[in-house]
Amino acid sequence: MMTPRELFLELLKPDGQPDRQLCQYEALHMCLNDPINTYLRGNRKRGTVSKDRWGTTISFPADAPGPMPVTTDGLAVCPDVTHWRDTVHAPDIDSCTEGWEACRTAARAACGKEKLLAGFMGTGIFEQCHFLMGFEDTLTNLYEHPDEMHQLIEYITEYRLRYVQLLIDRLQPDVIFSHDDWGTKDALFMHPDMLAFIQNYTDMGFFSIIIFLLVGAILTMIVQASAATMAITLIMCANGWIDYHLGVALVLGENIGTTITANFAALTGNTQARRAALAHLMFNVFGVIWVLILFYPFTNAVSWFVTHFMKITDPSVAISFKLAAFHTAFNISNTCVMIWFVNLIEKTVCAFINPKQDDEEYRLRYISGGMLSTAELSILQAQKEIVLFAKRTTKMFGMVKELLYEKNDDAFSKTLISLFSTFGLLITTFMRSNA
């Protein structure tokens, strides 16, 4: 049987032949007490509040899994990103010159022959940004002040490059573990505790499955991101609020909710966009229906696969793998089933959504592509396309005339957008026809 070190190196080979699954950090001895890490995080103690070398206030509650930055109540290091140079100062890691030999010797002894020595570099680039200014402000500043954020990220990147160089020179590790974090659960825009009330509906049998399916759909419609809802689902399962089967029900609801959001977005689109969105909704709704009919056999099969095939038995870890595996199995199985009903779905959405009178399709109407059998027919079809494009161009000139006399701002904006969209689609069609 391979050692964790041998297994890790085998997995890196293109034609590697590992003899088993490798658990997350099994092959690594994470060196967390090197001089730089001690300098940066040595004062983080459970049950205390401290400041790190960047000046960020760090709270480490006694019952929390790890420390978290505090950027509220005026504690943010960088409250105004346009003046970040006045408040953001990288730690002097070059001053960490002592203790490396003893640290290296102890780390190598701990590794033995079975593990690789990993130099740990916590607080990655994005993570450092939200440590300095808060999670929400980081995302907002990326949109409102992209130049200043770019400069700040470059500054942090230069610091990180120097950090990794010092680790390589002084610790001499086998690998570098560069850690980043998209924010703790306390930094989400929608806090999972808001959903704690649904614990009251977990003991109603199959009716609970239906309730949680609806909750998943509605929640995804609200946050407009199935990935965010999936993260909340994993947190709820990890906290023990719901079990695996109810987590699966939320995942099924998320698949419906994300298609409803797409239908809302397609309301202002053309006929083809609305038909595509409705087809997506039908695809997932009918998929959810047949999975509900086979709910327990299907979910139990996924659970068996994770437990016996992937060899993941720790309940706290297995539930995340089971939900992810179910999500994958559902989409693959649903595709295999629903692909036979594509024509039926097409006819249904076309029957439900009729084309608008002014809903013009900007594509080649008469030339279908490929070499035509006769030159005379080619000329005739090209002539028809030229006439069609001339009509569309005339329509655009009419829009320009309307804009010259339009006094209503909303109507002006709508006509202008329509003009630009038409122009862009005409150019795209022309380029494709000449490709």
N, C-alpha and C positions, 0 to 999 in steps of 0.2 A: 504494500500500500504506500502511495506517495506521501511524503511529508507536505505540510502546507506550503513550504517554500518551493518544493519541486512542482507542486500542483499549480501554483501561481505562475511560475516560469513556463510551464507546459502550456498554460492557457494563452500565453503571449505568442506562441508559435502559430503560424498560419495553418500548419498541418498537425497541431498538437493533439495528443491523445490522453486527456486527463482520465483518471480512473474513478472519479466521483465529483459531486458538486462541491464548490468551495464556498464556505460561509463568508459573510461580508468582510470582516477584517481578520479572518483566521490566520492568514499568512503574514500579517504585519505585527511587529512590535512597535507600537507608537511611542516615540520618545517625547514625553510631555514636560520633561524637567530640564531641557537644555537651557543654557544661560539666557538666550533671547526670550524663550517662552516664559521663563521664570521672571524676567525683567518686565515683560508685557502683562502677564496674568497672575503673577505670584500672589497678589493680594486678594484674589477672588476666593472667598470662603463661604461655605454654606451658612445661611442665616444672617448674612451681613450685606451692607450696601457700601460700595467702594467706587473709586474712580480709576479708570485705566490710564495708560500713558498718553492717550489721545485727549484725555479730559472727559471721556464719556462716563456718566454715572451708571454703574452696574449693580443691579439688584439680584441677589441670589437667595430667594426665600428657602426656608428649611424644607418645605414640602415640594419644591419645584425640581424638575429633572435637570435643569441647568440654569446658568445665569442669563439675565436678559437686560438689554439697554433700557434706560429711562430717558426719554427725550421730551416729556411733557412738563408743564408748570415751569417753563423757562429754563429747563436743564439742558436743552439741545446745545451742543458745541457749536453748530453752524446754523443759527436761526435764519440767516440771510445768505443764500448761496452766491449772490452777486458780490459779497464781500468776504468770501470764504478764506482768502489769504490772511485776513486779520485774525481769524480764530482757529484755523486748522493748521496744526504743526505736527509733522510726523515724529515719532519717537526716535531717539538717538541710539539705534541698534548697533552702530559701529563701536560704541563704548563697551559692549558686552564681550570682553576679551579673555576673561578668566573662567576657569572651571570646565573648559571644553574637553580636555584630555580625560579627566575623571568621569565626565558624563559619557563620553564616547566608549570608554572601557566598560563601564557598567551596562550600557545599552547593548554592546556586543555580547556581553556575557548573558544578558537576559534573552537575546535572540537565539543563542545556541546555533545548532545546525538546521533547525526546523523552521525558523522565521526570518523575514527580511526586516532590516532596520528602516523605519519610516521616520523621516523628519517631518514634524507637524507644523503646518502654517495655517493657523486659524484666522478667522475674520477676513474673508475674501473681499474683492473689490466692491461688489454691490452691497455686501453685508456691512462693510466699513462705511459706506455712504449712509445707510439707514441707522447705523450706530451714531453717526454724527448729527443727523437732522431728523430722524424718524422715518418710518416706512412710507406713510402717506405723502410726506413732503418730498421724499426722494423721487417717487413716481411723478408727482406734480411738477417738480423742478426739471425733471428730464424733458417734460413737455414745454414748460414755460420759459426755462432758461437753459437751452441745450448747449450754448457756447460755454457758459460758466461750469456746467456739469461736466462737459468734455474736458475742460482744464483740470477740474478737481479729480476726475477719474485718471487722467494722465499722471497727476501728482501721486495718487495712491498706487498706480501701476509701477512707477519708478521706485517707490518705496518697496513694493512687493518683489521687484526684480533684484533689488539690493539684498532683501531678506533671503531669497532663495540662494543667492550667490554666497552669502555668509554661511548658510546651513551646509551647502555643498563643501565649502572649503574647511569648515571647522568641525562639523559633526561627521562628515563623510558617510552619509546614509546610502542605503541601496535604492530607496525610492523617496519621492517627496509627496507628502499628502497635503495638497492645497485645498483648503476647505472654504466653501462659500455657503451662504444661507439666504433664502428668499424671505426671511422673516419668520418669527415664531407665531404660534397660533394666536397670541395676544395682539399681533400686529395686523391681523386680517381685517378687511373692511367690514366683514360680517362676522361677529364673534360666535363661535360654536355654542357658547352658553345660552344664546338666544333660543336655541332649539332643545334645551334640556326638558321642556315641558312635554315633549313627545314620548318621554319615558312612560307616561300615563297610558299610552295606547299600545303597549308592547305585548299584552297578554290577551288579545282578542282573537287568537287563532288566525285563520286565513284572511279575515277581515283586516287584521293589522297589516298584512302584506299589501292589501289594496290601499289602505290609508297612507302607508309609507311610500308607495308608488306615486300617489298624488302629491305628497309632500315633496318628493324628489323632483317631480315635474314643475311644480310651482316655484320651488326654490331656485331651480336652474333658470326659469323665466325671469326671476327677480335679479339674480346676479349676472345673468346673461353670459355664463361661462360654465360649461359642464366640468372643466378641470377644477375650478374653484369649489364646486359642489362636491366633486369626488374627494377633494382634500378634507372638506368638512365631514363627509361620510366616514373617512378613515379615522378622523379624530374622535368622532362619536363612538365608533366601534372600539378604538383603543381605550377610551374612557370607561367602557363597559356599559354605556347607556343603551345600546342595542346589540343584538347578536348578529351572526353572519347572515341569516336569512333575511332579516329586516334591512341589513346593509345592502343585500342584493336587490331588494325591492326599491331602495333609494336609487341604486344604479340604473335600474330599469326606467324609473321615473325621469332620471337625468337624460336618458336617451330620447325620451319623448319631449321633455322641456326644451332641449337644445334645438329640436326641429320646429317647435312652435315659435321660438325666437327668430328663426330663419324666415318663417312665414310672415311675421310682422315686418321684418326688414324688406321682404319682397313685395309688400303692398304697393310701394311706389315704383316698382320695376315694371318691365314689360310682361307680355303674356308668357313668354318662355321662362322668365325668372320665377313668376308665380306658380307656373306648372311644376317647375323643378323643385321648388320649396314644398309644394303639396305632395309631390311624389316621395320626397324625403320623409315627410310626416307619415304618410301611409305605410311606407317601408318599415319604419320603426314601430308604429302602432300595431300592425299585424304581427311583427316579430315579437313584441311584448306579449300579445295575446297567446300565441302558441307556446311561448316559454312559460306563461302563467299556467297553462293547461298541464305542462310537464314540469311544474316548478320544483317540487321536491326531488324527483329523480335527476333532473338536470343539475340542480345546485349540489346535491350529494355526490354526483359524479365528479364535479369540479373539486369539491372538498377532498374526495378520495385521491384524485390526481395530485393535488398539492401535498397531501400527507404521505402518500406511499411512493409516488414517483419522484417528487422533488425533495422528499425526505425532510420536510419542515414540520416539526412537531411542537415547537414552542407556540402556545396559543396566542400570545401577544404579537408574535411575528407572523404566524400563519394566517391570521385573519386578513392582513393587508395583501398577502400573496393570493389568498382565495378570491378576494374582491377583484384584484387586478386580473387574475386568471379567468374569472367569470366574465368580466367585461370583454376580454379578448375572445373567449369561447362564444359569447352571445353574438358578437359582430360577425365572426367567421361563420357560425352556424346559420345565422339569419340570412347572410348573403347566399349561402349554399341553398337555402330553402326558397327565398324570395326571388332568386334569379330566374326561376321558371315562370314567374308571374309578371315579368317586366312588361310584356305586351298588354296584359290586363290593366296594370297600373297606368300605363300610358293612355289607354283608351278612357279610363276613369277620370284622370286629371284633365284630359282634353274635353271630356263631356261637362265637367264641373266648371272649367274656366274657358270661356269663349274669348276669342281675340277681340280687343277693342277696335272701334272703327279707325281711330287715329294711331293704332299701335303698329307701326311699320317695322318690318324686319330688315335691318341693314345688312344684306348679304347678296351674293350673286344669285339672281332668281332664275336666269335662263341658261347660264353656263354652269354645268354640273361638275366640271373638272375632267381631266383626261383628254386624250387626243380624239377628235371627232373623225368620223369616217369620211366625210366629204368636206371640201373647202367651202362649197356653197353654203352648207348648213352652218359652218363656223362663222361665216360672215353675217348670216342672218341673225344668229344668236348674239354676236357681238353688237350688232346694230340695235337689237332690243335692249341690251344692257346699257348702251350709251343713251338711249332715249329715257330709260328709267333713271339713270343718274342725273340726266338733265332736269327731270321733273323734281328730283330731290334737291338739286342745286337751286332751282327756281323757288322752291319752298323756303330754303335758307335765306334767299334774298328778301323774301316776304317777311321773314322774322326780323331781319335787319331794319326794314322799313317800319315794322311795328315798334321796334325799340326806339326809333327816332322820335316817335310821337307818344310813347307810353309815359304816363305821369305817376302811375301807381308803383311804388317800390317793389311790392311783393310780385306783382305781375311782371315787372321788368326783370327781376331776378329769375323768375321761372322761365321766361322766354329766353333769357341769355343762357341759362344752363342747358335748355333744350337745344339751342343753336350750337353751343360748344360740343354737346354730346353727339349731335347729328354729324357735325364736322369730323369729330374724332372717329366715329364709326365708319364714315365714308372713306377716310384715309386708311383705316385698318383693313376694310374690305378691299380697297384698291391694292394695298401692299400684299395681301394674301393672294389676290388674283394674279399678281406678277411674281409670286415666289416660286 
